[in-house]
Amino acid sequence: MLISVARTALTFGMLLSLAACGTTYELPTITENNKADAQKLFAEAKSAPHSQMVSPEAAESRFHRVKDRVGPVATELCKQESAANSLKDCNATIVYDRTLQERNAFFYYDDEQPRIIVTQSFVQTTKNDDELAFVLGHEYGHLIGRHIEKQKQQRIAGAIILGAATAYVQAQSQTAYSYASQAEMDRNIDAGMAMGDQAYSQTYELESDMLGARIAAAAGYNPKIGAAFFARPEDSRSVSGTSLSFWGTHPSDERRVAIVLATQQQISQKQGLVREKPSRQTP
């Protein structure tokens, strides 16, 4: 049933509505040289000797030192983009959490106020200030790219698409009166929401990586060194299911490193942000 419903939705052309929730900015083109350099950097970072976690005191000192440099730069970029992006608040509160056990950094809204949470255990795994600067810039990227707002729109669009398609298929088969049909409707609406939720999730992460690299560089850090954080062992990662997590649904690590290297190349050539065409942006 779900397959036929999805095909019907495609026939209706309703999936085009999801295209309105793409990235805000054009992502840099990844060249073969970027890919080769990313593979080399990733391999070197992977094979580097395992480092011990820094002490809680050193981690907190690093957090405040990097936050004080990255925060103003990211806020200023956000304000520059606020009119075109319909951003209401660029003053994200950055919280250093000593209680959460998971090693994570994530962005979310608390009563419409943007917040970035960085756990102590996460900062303790960073090897240098450049890594933390890139991570903070990445989380600001979710704010500047309006990723949470876009995901909400996609979930609604996905539910409408498969819900309407289900109703159409049921009407054609004359089974809309049954309890099973209502259950099928509910399942497909849930599936549509999930489909919408995942529609651009990986692209949003790459956009945040690109913005994070620009923010880190503008704050005086090296995004290439910062991107080495992607080579962390799998057991050091955790996933938050309540927000846009740094270790959430991501593209391959090497691709993310390549995006950072391509962005750094743009920065060195003094190329600014380029907005996507209006047809691909969120209204």
Secondary structure, DSSP 8 states (H G I E B T S, - for coil): -HHHHHHHHHHHTGGGGGGGGS-SB------HHHHHHHHHHHHHHHHS-------HHHHHHHHHHHHHHHHHHHHHHHHHHHHHHT-S----EEEEESS--S--EEEEEETTEEEEEEEHHHHHT-SSHHHHHHHHHHHHHHHHTTHHHHHHHHHHHHHHHHHHHHHHHHHHHT-TTSHHHHHHHHHHHHHHHHHHHHTTHHHHHHHHHHHHHHHHHHTT--HHHHGGGGG--GGG----SSSEETTSS---HHHHHHHHHHHHHHHHTT----B--GGGS--
